[in-house]
Amino acid sequence: MTQTPEPQLHYIDYDSFLSRVRELSARIAADSWKPDFVIGVGRGGLVPAVYISHGLELPMLSIDHSAKVPGFADELLGKVAGMSGEGKRLLFVDDINDSGGTILYIRELLSGAGCNADNLRFAVVLNNTRSRATVDLWGEEIDRDEDKRWFVFPWESVGTRDAIVEEARSVPERLG
């Protein structure tokens, strides 16, 4: 039996996070496509979404994809899809586009609920160029084939090291 490799934890300090979010916000502001709402994807996208919402003076909504609790994700995404059909432009924000699973899931659900794709964008603080999903805007890019670090954002760093390592080991394909 093969032991899952020890993850190379990379703690992102607050100043680095803030720099990436400011750069991402500047890219959003410079884009000709202007969102009506920022939507934080829980859990990891909530903090950057709050910063971007304040920085761009836009209202923020949130969904909780991570908990998988009925009423807090898929049902809300159905309502959001309706908003896009009414012409509202929606900017989804997450911390990282790593495998692309979250973004693909959200896009598929929105599409099935009648979302107008022209009124939808995705932005992330950290984008894996090898992800199965593409995003429209990002703060920094990595190539997962070469960069196997497990990124620990400031809000995650308050967890125990054991919990962080356990989460990292739950997706061994990202650790190389």
Accessible surface in RSA format (square Angstrom, percent):
REM  Atomic radii and reference values for relative SASA: ProtOr
REM  Chains: A
REM  Algorithm: Lee & Richards
REM  Probe-radius: 1.40
REM  Slices: 20
REM RES _ NUM      All-atoms   Total-Side   Main-Chain    Non-polar    All polar
REM                ABS   REL    ABS   REL    ABS   REL    ABS   REL    ABS   REL
RES MET A   1   242.11 125.4 151.22 100.1  90.89 216.4 135.85 115.5 106.26 140.8
RES THR A   2   130.52  92.8 102.92 104.3  27.60  65.8  71.81  96.4  58.71  88.8
RES GLN A   3   133.81  74.8 116.34  85.0  17.46  41.6  57.15 121.7  76.66  58.1
RES THR A   4    39.99  28.4  32.38  32.8   7.61  18.1   7.51  10.1  32.48  49.1
RES PRO A   5    57.56  41.9  47.69  43.5   9.87  35.9  57.56  47.5   0.00   0.0
RES GLU A   6   102.00  58.6  77.36  58.5  24.64  58.7  55.43 107.2  46.57  38.0
RES PRO A   7     5.74   4.2   0.00   0.0   5.74  20.9   0.83   0.7   4.91  30.5
RES GLN A   8   112.84  63.1 103.33  75.5   9.51  22.6  44.47  94.6  68.37  51.9
RES LEU A   9    32.61  18.2   7.02   5.0  25.59  64.3   7.02   4.9  25.59  68.9
RES HIS A  10    56.49  30.9  54.51  37.9   1.98   5.1  32.62  33.6  23.88  27.8
RES TYR A  11   104.11  48.6  84.35  48.0  19.76  51.4  73.98  55.6  30.13  37.1
RES ILE A  12     6.36   3.6   0.82   0.6   5.54  13.4   2.98   2.1   3.37   9.2
RES ASP A  13    86.32  60.5  76.55  76.2   9.77  23.1  44.34 104.4  41.98  41.9
RES TYR A  14   105.53  49.3 100.56  57.2   4.97  12.9  80.97  60.8  24.56  30.3
RES ASP A  15   107.38  75.2 100.49 100.0   6.89  16.3  31.81  74.9  75.57  75.4
RES SER A  16    43.92  37.1  36.68  49.0   7.23  16.7  15.47  32.9  28.45  39.9
RES PHE A  17     1.69   0.8   1.60   1.0   0.09   0.2   1.69   1.0   0.00   0.0
RES LEU A  18    27.65  15.4  27.65  19.8   0.00   0.0  27.65  19.4   0.00   0.0
RES SER A  19    67.39  57.0  59.28  79.1   8.12  18.7  28.33  60.3  39.07  54.7
RES ARG A  20    37.36  15.7  36.46  18.6   0.90   2.2  12.32  16.8  25.04  15.2
RES VAL A  21     3.60   2.4   3.60   3.3   0.00   0.0   3.60   3.1   0.00   0.0
RES ARG A  22   156.75  65.8 149.92  76.4   6.83  16.3  55.59  76.0 101.16  61.3
RES GLU A  23    78.03  44.8  70.98  53.7   7.05  16.8  28.74  55.6  49.28  40.2
RES LEU A  24     0.00   0.0   0.00   0.0   0.00   0.0   0.00   0.0   0.00   0.0
RES SER A  25    15.14  12.8  14.89  19.9   0.25   0.6  13.06  27.8   2.08   2.9
RES ALA A  26    60.88  56.0  49.31  76.1  11.57  26.3  57.13  80.5   3.75   9.9
RES ARG A  27    86.45  36.3  79.90  40.7   6.55  15.6  34.58  47.3  51.88  31.4
RES ILE A  28     3.32   1.9   3.12   2.3   0.20   0.5   3.12   2.2   0.20   0.5
RES ALA A  29    51.07  47.0  35.64  55.0  15.43  35.1  40.87  57.6  10.19  27.0
RES ALA A  30    89.40  82.2  50.74  78.3  38.66  87.9  62.09  87.4  27.31  72.3
RES ASP A  31    43.64  30.6  35.07  34.9   8.57  20.3  13.83  32.6  29.81  29.7
RES SER A  32   104.74  88.5  76.95 102.7  27.80  64.0  54.47 116.0  50.27  70.4
RES TRP A  33    16.50   6.6  13.57   6.6   2.92   6.9  15.77   8.4   0.72   1.2
RES LYS A  34   102.29  49.9  98.49  60.4   3.80   9.0  89.70  80.7  12.59  13.4
RES PRO A  35     9.95   7.3   3.64   3.3   6.31  22.9   3.64   3.0   6.31  39.2
RES ASP A  36    57.06  40.0  49.65  49.4   7.41  17.5   8.57  20.2  48.49  48.4
RES PHE A  37    39.51  19.8  39.51  24.5   0.00   0.0  39.51  24.0   0.00   0.0
RES VAL A  38     0.00   0.0   0.00   0.0   0.00   0.0   0.00   0.0   0.00   0.0
RES ILE A  39     0.03   0.0   0.03   0.0   0.00   0.0   0.03   0.0   0.00   0.0
RES GLY A  40     0.00   0.0   0.00   N/A   0.00   0.0   0.00   0.0   0.00   0.0
RES VAL A  41     3.37   2.2   3.21   2.9   0.16   0.4   3.21   2.8   0.16   0.4
RES GLY A  42     3.38   4.2   0.00   N/A   3.38   4.2   0.24   0.6   3.15   7.0
RES ARG A  43   175.17  73.5 167.14  85.2   8.03  19.1  53.58  73.2 121.59  73.7
RES GLY A  44    14.03  17.3   0.00   N/A  14.03  17.3   6.54  18.0   7.49  16.8
RES GLY A  45     0.00   0.0   0.00   N/A   0.00   0.0   0.00   0.0   0.00   0.0
RES LEU A  46    57.47  32.0  57.40  41.1   0.07   0.2  57.47  40.4   0.00   0.0
RES VAL A  47    48.06  31.6  46.17  41.8   1.88   4.5  48.06  41.8   0.00   0.0
RES PRO A  48     0.00   0.0   0.00   0.0   0.00   0.0   0.00   0.0   0.00   0.0
RES ALA A  49     0.00   0.0   0.00   0.0   0.00   0.0   0.00   0.0   0.00   0.0
RES VAL A  50    61.84  40.7  61.35  55.5   0.48   1.2  61.84  53.7   0.00   0.0
RES TYR A  51    72.46  33.8  63.33  36.0   9.14  23.8  43.35  32.6  29.12  35.9
RES ILE A  52     0.00   0.0   0.00   0.0   0.00   0.0   0.00   0.0   0.00   0.0
RES SER A  53    12.15  10.3  11.22  15.0   0.93   2.1   1.06   2.3  11.09  15.5
RES HIS A  54   138.92  75.9 123.47  85.8  15.44  39.5  81.05  83.5  57.87  67.3
RES GLY A  55    56.20  69.3   0.00   N/A  56.20  69.3  30.01  82.3  26.19  58.7
RES LEU A  56    39.27  21.9  19.75  14.1  19.51  49.1  24.27  17.0  15.00  40.4
RES GLU A  57   158.76  91.1 126.99  96.1  31.77  75.6  48.97  94.7 109.79  89.6
RES LEU A  58    38.12  21.2  30.20  21.6   7.92  19.9  32.23  22.6   5.89  15.8
RES PRO A  59    71.53  52.1  59.69  54.4  11.85  43.1  70.77  58.4   0.76   4.7
RES MET A  60    57.39  29.7  28.41  18.8  28.98  69.0  25.64  21.8  31.75  42.1
RES LEU A  61    62.75  34.9  58.85  42.1   3.91   9.8  62.75  44.1   0.00   0.0
RES SER A  62    58.42  49.4  42.87  57.2  15.55  35.8   6.00  12.8  52.42  73.4
RES ILE A  63     4.92   2.8   1.63   1.2   3.29   7.9   4.42   3.2   0.50   1.3
RES ASP A  64    45.25  31.7  44.45  44.2   0.80   1.9  14.92  35.1  30.33  30.2
RES HIS A  65    21.10  11.5  20.74  14.4   0.36   0.9  10.40  10.7  10.69  12.4
RES SER A  66    58.87  49.7  33.82  45.1  25.04  57.7  33.74  71.9  25.12  35.2
RES ALA A  67    53.47  49.2  25.40  39.2  28.06  63.8  35.84  50.5  17.63  46.7
RES LYS A  68   142.86  69.7 114.49  70.2  28.38  67.6 107.50  96.8  35.36  37.7
RES VAL A  69    70.08  46.1  67.41  61.0   2.67   6.4  68.64  59.6   1.44   3.9
RES PRO A  70   114.06  83.1  94.19  85.9  19.87  72.2 102.24  84.4  11.81  73.4
RES GLY A  71    37.31  46.0   0.00   N/A  37.31  46.0  23.69  65.0  13.62  30.5
RES PHE A  72   118.18  59.1 117.99  73.1   0.19   0.5 117.99  71.5   0.19   0.6
RES ALA A  73     7.18   6.6   7.09  10.9   0.09   0.2   7.09  10.0   0.09   0.2
RES ASP A  74    58.01  40.6  52.86  52.6   5.15  12.2  21.16  49.8  36.85  36.7
RES GLU A  75    90.72  52.1  78.49  59.4  12.24  29.1  57.37 111.0  33.35  27.2
RES LEU A  76    52.59  29.3  52.26  37.4   0.33   0.8  52.26  36.7   0.33   0.9
RES LEU A  77     0.00   0.0   0.00   0.0   0.00   0.0   0.00   0.0   0.00   0.0
RES GLY A  78    29.46  36.3   0.00   N/A  29.46  36.3  19.86  54.5   9.60  21.5
RES LYS A  79   144.54  70.5 131.88  80.9  12.66  30.1  89.94  81.0  54.60  58.2
RES VAL A  80     7.45   4.9   7.45   6.7   0.00   0.0   7.45   6.5   0.00   0.0
RES ALA A  81     0.21   0.2   0.00   0.0   0.21   0.5   0.00   0.0   0.21   0.5
RES GLY A  82    36.18  44.6   0.00   N/A  36.18  44.6  34.20  93.9   1.98   4.4
RES MET A  83    43.56  22.6  42.69  28.3   0.87   2.1  28.86  24.5  14.70  19.5
RES SER A  84     0.14   0.1   0.00   0.0   0.14   0.3   0.00   0.0   0.14   0.2
RES GLY A  85    51.87  64.0   0.00   N/A  51.87  64.0  19.52  53.6  32.35  72.4
RES GLU A  86   141.07  81.0 102.94  77.9  38.13  90.8  47.91  92.7  93.16  76.1
RES GLY A  87    45.06  55.6   0.00   N/A  45.06  55.6  27.44  75.3  17.62  39.5
RES LYS A  88    88.90  43.4  88.90  54.5   0.00   0.0  34.66  31.2  54.24  57.8
RES ARG A  89    84.23  35.4  84.23  42.9   0.00   0.0   9.35  12.8  74.88  45.4
RES LEU A  90     0.00   0.0   0.00   0.0   0.00   0.0   0.00   0.0   0.00   0.0
RES LEU A  91     0.32   0.2   0.32   0.2   0.00   0.0   0.32   0.2   0.00   0.0
RES PHE A  92     0.22   0.1   0.08   0.1   0.13   0.3   0.17   0.1   0.05   0.1
RES VAL A  93     0.15   0.1   0.00   0.0   0.15   0.4   0.15   0.1   0.00   0.0
RES ASP A  94    14.43  10.1  13.96  13.9   0.47   1.1   1.83   4.3  12.61  12.6
RES ASP A  95    12.84   9.0  12.84  12.8   0.00   0.0   0.00   0.0  12.84  12.8
RES ILE A  96    37.66  21.4  28.68  21.4   8.98  21.6  28.68  20.6   8.98  24.4
RES ASN A  97     2.24   1.5   0.37   0.4   1.87   4.5   1.87   4.5   0.37   0.4
RES ASP A  98    10.40   7.3   7.47   7.4   2.93   6.9   3.93   9.2   6.47   6.5
RES SER A  99    41.03  34.7  30.68  40.9  10.35  23.8  29.48  62.8  11.55  16.2
RES GLY A 100     4.54   5.6   0.00   N/A   4.54   5.6   2.26   6.2   2.28   5.1
RES GLY A 101    27.41  33.8   0.00   N/A  27.41  33.8  21.74  59.7   5.66  12.7
RES THR A 102    42.22  30.0  36.63  37.1   5.59  13.3   9.72  13.1  32.50  49.1
RES ILE A 103     3.62   2.1   3.54   2.6   0.08   0.2   3.54   2.5   0.08   0.2
RES LEU A 104    63.43  35.3  61.21  43.8   2.23   5.6  61.53  43.2   1.91   5.1
RES TYR A 105    92.26  43.1  86.32  49.1   5.94  15.5  74.51  56.0  17.75  21.9
RES ILE A 106     0.27   0.2   0.27   0.2   0.00   0.0   0.27   0.2   0.00   0.0
RES ARG A 107    65.66  27.6  62.10  31.7   3.56   8.5  35.69  48.8  29.97  18.2
RES GLU A 108   134.89  77.4 125.24  94.8   9.65  23.0  46.00  89.0  88.89  72.6
RES LEU A 109    41.30  23.0  30.64  21.9  10.67  26.8  39.01  27.4   2.29   6.2
RES LEU A 110     0.41   0.2   0.41   0.3   0.00   0.0   0.41   0.3   0.00   0.0
RES SER A 111    81.17  68.6  62.71  83.7  18.46  42.5  27.89  59.4  53.28  74.6
RES GLY A 112    74.05  91.3   0.00   N/A  74.05  91.3  39.19 107.6  34.86  78.1
RES ALA A 113    47.23  43.4  15.83  24.4  31.40  71.4  28.16  39.7  19.07  50.5
RES GLY A 114    54.78  67.6   0.00   N/A  54.78  67.6  35.65  97.8  19.13  42.8
RES CYS A 115    20.75  15.7   2.59   2.9  18.16  42.7   2.35   6.0  18.40  19.8
RES ASN A 116    62.91  43.4  54.94  53.1   7.97  19.2  16.87  40.6  46.04  44.5
RES ALA A 117    76.13  70.0  63.93  98.7  12.20  27.8  64.53  90.9  11.60  30.7
RES ASP A 118   107.80  75.5 100.70 100.2   7.10  16.8  26.43  62.2  81.38  81.2
RES ASN A 119    14.45  10.0  14.45  14.0   0.00   0.0   0.00   0.0  14.45  14.0
RES LEU A 120    18.83  10.5  11.61   8.3   7.23  18.2  11.61   8.2   7.23  19.4
RES ARG A 121    56.39  23.7  56.05  28.6   0.34   0.8   2.69   3.7  53.70  32.5
RES PHE A 122     3.40   1.7   3.40   2.1   0.00   0.0   3.40   2.1   0.00   0.0
RES ALA A 123     0.27   0.3   0.00   0.0   0.27   0.6   0.00   0.0   0.27   0.7
RES VAL A 124     0.37   0.2   0.37   0.3   0.00   0.0   0.37   0.3   0.00   0.0
RES VAL A 125     0.29   0.2   0.29   0.3   0.00   0.0   0.29   0.3   0.00   0.0
RES LEU A 126     0.30   0.2   0.30   0.2   0.00   0.0   0.30   0.2   0.00   0.0
RES ASN A 127    10.22   7.0  10.22   9.9   0.00   0.0   0.00   0.0  10.22   9.9
RES ASN A 128     7.96   5.5   5.85   5.7   2.12   5.1   0.00   0.0   7.96   7.7
RES THR A 129    73.15  52.0  40.37  40.9  32.78  78.1  41.52  55.8  31.63  47.8
RES ARG A 130   133.32  56.0 107.07  54.6  26.25  62.5  30.77  42.1 102.54  62.1
RES SER A 131    19.05  16.1   0.49   0.6  18.57  42.8   1.77   3.8  17.28  24.2
RES ARG A 132   164.71  69.2 131.65  67.1  33.06  78.7  76.89 105.1  87.81  53.2
RES ALA A 133     4.79   4.4   0.00   0.0   4.79  10.9   1.46   2.1   3.33   8.8
RES THR A 134   104.46  74.3  98.70 100.1   5.76  13.7  78.38 105.3  26.09  39.4
RES VAL A 135    15.72  10.3   0.35   0.3  15.37  37.0   1.42   1.2  14.30  38.8
RES ASP A 136    62.34  43.7  40.06  39.9  22.28  52.7  11.63  27.4  50.71  50.6
RES LEU A 137    21.87  12.2  20.57  14.7   1.30   3.3  21.87  15.4   0.00   0.0
RES TRP A 138    74.54  29.9  74.23  35.9   0.31   0.7  64.91  34.6   9.63  15.6
RES GLY A 139     6.24   7.7   0.00   N/A   6.24   7.7   0.00   0.0   6.24  14.0
RES GLU A 140    55.51  31.9  50.46  38.2   5.05  12.0  26.69  51.6  28.82  23.5
RES GLU A 141    75.89  43.6  53.13  40.2  22.76  54.2  13.74  26.6  62.15  50.7
RES ILE A 142    12.16   6.9   3.83   2.9   8.33  20.1  12.16   8.8   0.00   0.0
RES ASP A 143    36.97  25.9  32.63  32.5   4.33  10.2  19.65  46.2  17.32  17.3
RES ARG A 144    15.18   6.4  15.12   7.7   0.06   0.1  13.23  18.1   1.95   1.2
RES ASP A 145    85.76  60.1  63.83  63.5  21.93  51.9  18.79  44.2  66.97  66.8
RES GLU A 146   146.39  84.0 112.77  85.3  33.62  80.0  40.96  79.2 105.43  86.1
RES ASP A 147    26.12  18.3  21.49  21.4   4.63  10.9  17.31  40.7   8.81   8.8
RES LYS A 148    68.00  33.2  62.99  38.6   5.01  11.9  41.87  37.7  26.13  27.8
RES ARG A 149    61.81  26.0  61.35  31.3   0.46   1.1  16.76  22.9  45.05  27.3
RES TRP A 150    25.86  10.4  25.86  12.5   0.00   0.0  20.74  11.1   5.12   8.3
RES PHE A 151    11.40   5.7   1.75   1.1   9.65  25.1   1.75   1.1   9.65  27.6
RES VAL A 152     1.45   1.0   0.83   0.8   0.62   1.5   1.01   0.9   0.44   1.2
RES PHE A 153     2.57   1.3   2.57   1.6   0.00   0.0   2.57   1.6   0.00   0.0
RES PRO A 154    28.48  20.8  20.45  18.6   8.02  29.2  22.93  18.9   5.55  34.5
RES TRP A 155    57.79  23.2  37.89  18.3  19.90  46.7  45.74  24.4  12.05  19.6
RES GLU A 156    51.85  29.8  42.24  32.0   9.61  22.9  26.22  50.7  25.63  20.9
RES SER A 157    49.58  41.9  30.26  40.4  19.31  44.5  13.58  28.9  36.00  50.4
RES VAL A 158   134.51  88.5  98.70  89.4  35.81  86.3 106.18  92.3  28.33  76.8
RES GLY A 159    36.14  44.6   0.00   N/A  36.14  44.6  26.60  73.0   9.54  21.4
RES THR A 160    91.96  65.4  83.44  84.6   8.52  20.3  84.24 113.2   7.72  11.7
RES ARG A 161   129.32  54.3 120.29  61.3   9.03  21.5  58.38  79.8  70.93  43.0
RES ASP A 162   115.56  80.9 109.51 109.0   6.05  14.3  32.24  75.9  83.32  83.1
RES ALA A 163    53.58  49.3  43.49  67.1  10.09  22.9  47.93  67.5   5.65  15.0
RES ILE A 164    11.94   6.8  10.96   8.2   0.98   2.4  11.92   8.6   0.01   0.0
RES VAL A 165    13.58   8.9  13.58  12.3   0.00   0.0  13.58  11.8   0.00   0.0
RES GLU A 166   129.18  74.2 122.68  92.8   6.50  15.5  44.45  86.0  84.73  69.2
RES GLU A 167    86.06  49.4  79.89  60.4   6.16  14.7  32.95  63.7  53.10  43.4
RES ALA A 168     0.00   0.0   0.00   0.0   0.00   0.0   0.00   0.0   0.00   0.0
RES ARG A 169    73.83  31.0  65.45  33.4   8.38  20.0  22.77  31.1  51.05  30.9
RES SER A 170    81.68  69.0  47.56  63.5  34.12  78.6  47.75 101.7  33.93  47.5
RES VAL A 171    29.25  19.2  28.96  26.2   0.29   0.7  29.25  25.4   0.00   0.0
RES PRO A 172    60.32  44.0  54.72  49.9   5.60  20.4  55.08  45.5   5.24  32.6
RES GLU A 173   127.84  73.4  98.26  74.3  29.58  70.4  71.87 139.0  55.97  45.7
RES ARG A 174    53.43  22.4  50.02  25.5   3.41   8.1  11.08  15.1  42.35  25.7
RES LEU A 175    13.49   7.5   1.89   1.3  11.60  29.2   1.90   1.3  11.59  31.2
RES GLY A 176    72.88  89.9   0.00   N/A  72.88  89.9  33.40  91.7  39.48  88.4
END  Absolute sums over single chains surface
CHAIN  1 A     9136.4       7147.5       1988.9       4986.3       4150.1
END  Absolute sums over all chains
TOTAL          9136.4       7147.5       1988.9       4986.3       4150.1
